[in-house]
Each structure stands twice: as C-alpha cells, then as structure tokens.
Amino acid sequence: MRTGTRKSSAMIDREEVLKALKEVCDPEIPLNLVDLGLVRDVSCENDTVHIDMTLTTPKCPLEDYIVKCVKKKIKEKFPDVKSVDINLSFEEVWRPEVHISEEGKEKLRALGWDI
C-alpha cells in the first residue's frame, strides 16, 4: 500500500529532484531556484543526490540558508536519501537575462520586474 508522495532513493530520478527544487524559492527574488537558473545539474547515485548549482552572486550572504533549504527539501521529499551533495560553482557568472527561464521571466514581469 502506498502512503504519501515520498519516494525511495531507488526510484529517484533527475526530473523528480528538479520538481522538488521548484518548491525552494530564493529568499530575495520571488522565484524558485530552478526557474532562476541557479540549479545547473542534478544526478542521483545510490542513496546520494548530487546538485551542481550557483547563486546570484559569489559570497552571497544567504548561501548557508539556501543550501540548508535545498537539503531540507530533498530529505523531506526523499527520506531514504542519505546524503545531499551540493557543489556551488561560480565559474559561469549568473546573469538574469541568460539564466532565468522564460516562465520565470514572465512571472517576474507580472510582478512589475523589468526583465
């Protein structure tokens, strides 16, 4: 019998993780991390979820908070996951006009943002 929407690590795939990450919003910009273009790659291996991501700026004062929120969401959605490995990279500078999804840009425009 199936209970709830939680998945075991054996059943996790990239799309499910991305869907979960769409529930994590940036604390300053009213968009989720995926539509903001902060999540660069996701992979699942055994009982570990690997997430490559960036932030809107290096040395972001909210880095610890955002990382904590991402880990909490993954563990909440996938309780069998033993480890959430987050790699923050700033090699490619985040630029809103390039990295925010079209859906995200539309949401921001609807809120009066000039993007």
C-alpha positions as CSV (number, residue, x, y, z in Angstrom):
1,M,0.0,0.0,0.0
2,R,1.3,3.4,-1.0
3,T,1.4,6.2,1.6
4,G,2.2,9.8,0.8
5,T,4.3,11.1,-2.0
6,R,7.7,10.2,-0.7
7,K,9.9,8.1,-2.9
8,S,12.7,5.7,-2.0
9,S,16.2,6.5,-3.3
10,A,15.9,3.6,-5.8
11,M,13.1,5.4,-7.5
12,I,14.5,8.9,-7.7
13,D,15.3,10.5,-11.0
14,R,16.6,13.8,-12.1
15,E,13.1,15.2,-13.0
16,E,11.7,14.3,-9.6
17,V,14.5,16.2,-7.9
18,L,14.1,19.2,-10.1
19,K,10.3,19.2,-9.4
20,A,11.1,19.2,-5.6
21,L,13.6,22.0,-6.1
22,K,10.9,24.1,-7.8
23,E,9.4,24.3,-4.3
24,V,12.5,26.1,-2.9
25,C,12.3,29.8,-3.5
26,D,15.1,32.4,-3.5
27,P,14.7,34.5,-0.3
28,E,15.1,37.8,-2.2
29,I,13.8,37.2,-5.7
30,P,10.3,35.8,-5.9
31,L,11.1,32.7,-8.0
32,N,12.1,29.1,-7.3
33,L,15.8,28.1,-7.7
34,V,15.1,26.1,-10.9
35,D,13.4,28.9,-12.8
36,L,16.0,31.3,-11.6
37,G,18.6,29.1,-13.3
38,L,20.6,28.5,-10.2
39,V,20.4,24.7,-10.5
40,R,22.9,23.7,-13.1
41,D,22.8,19.9,-12.9
42,V,21.2,17.1,-10.8
43,S,22.2,13.4,-10.6
44,C,21.2,10.6,-8.3
45,E,23.6,7.8,-7.4
46,N,22.6,5.1,-4.9
47,D,21.4,7.0,-1.8
48,T,23.0,10.3,-2.7
49,V,21.6,13.3,-4.6
50,H,24.3,15.5,-6.3
51,I,23.3,19.0,-7.1
52,D,25.5,21.5,-9.0
53,M,24.3,25.0,-8.6
54,T,25.3,28.6,-8.3
55,L,23.9,31.6,-6.5
56,T,23.0,35.1,-7.9
57,T,26.3,36.4,-6.6
58,P,29.5,34.9,-5.1
59,K,29.8,35.4,-1.4
60,C,26.0,35.6,-1.2
61,P,25.1,36.3,2.5
62,L,22.2,33.8,2.2
63,E,24.4,31.0,0.9
64,D,24.1,28.9,4.0
65,Y,20.4,29.4,4.3
66,I,19.8,28.5,0.6
67,V,21.9,25.3,0.9
68,K,20.1,24.4,4.1
69,C,16.7,24.8,2.4
70,V,17.8,22.7,-0.6
71,K,19.0,19.9,1.6
72,K,15.9,20.0,3.8
73,K,13.6,19.8,0.8
74,I,15.4,16.8,-0.8
75,K,15.4,14.9,2.5
76,E,11.7,15.8,3.1
77,K,10.7,14.5,-0.4
78,F,13.0,11.6,-0.5
79,P,13.5,10.3,3.1
80,D,15.7,7.3,2.0
81,V,18.4,9.7,0.7
82,K,21.4,9.5,3.0
83,S,23.3,12.4,1.5
84,V,22.7,15.6,-0.5
85,D,25.9,16.7,-2.1
86,I,25.7,20.4,-3.2
87,N,28.5,21.8,-5.3
88,L,28.4,25.6,-5.6
89,S,30.2,26.9,-8.6
90,F,30.8,30.5,-9.8
91,E,32.8,29.7,-12.9
92,E,29.9,30.9,-15.1
93,V,28.5,34.2,-13.8
94,W,24.8,34.1,-13.2
95,R,23.0,36.6,-15.4
96,P,19.2,37.0,-15.2
97,E,18.7,37.6,-18.9
98,V,20.5,34.4,-19.7
99,H,19.7,32.0,-16.8
100,I,16.1,32.8,-15.7
101,S,13.7,30.5,-17.6
102,E,11.1,32.1,-19.8
103,E,8.4,31.0,-17.4
104,G,10.4,32.7,-14.6
105,K,10.8,35.9,-16.6
106,E,7.0,36.0,-17.3
107,K,6.3,35.6,-13.5
108,L,8.7,38.5,-12.7
109,R,7.2,40.7,-15.4
110,A,3.8,40.1,-14.0
111,L,5.1,41.4,-10.6
112,G,6.5,44.5,-12.3
113,W,10.1,43.5,-12.7
114,D,11.8,44.9,-15.8
115,I,13.4,41.8,-17.3
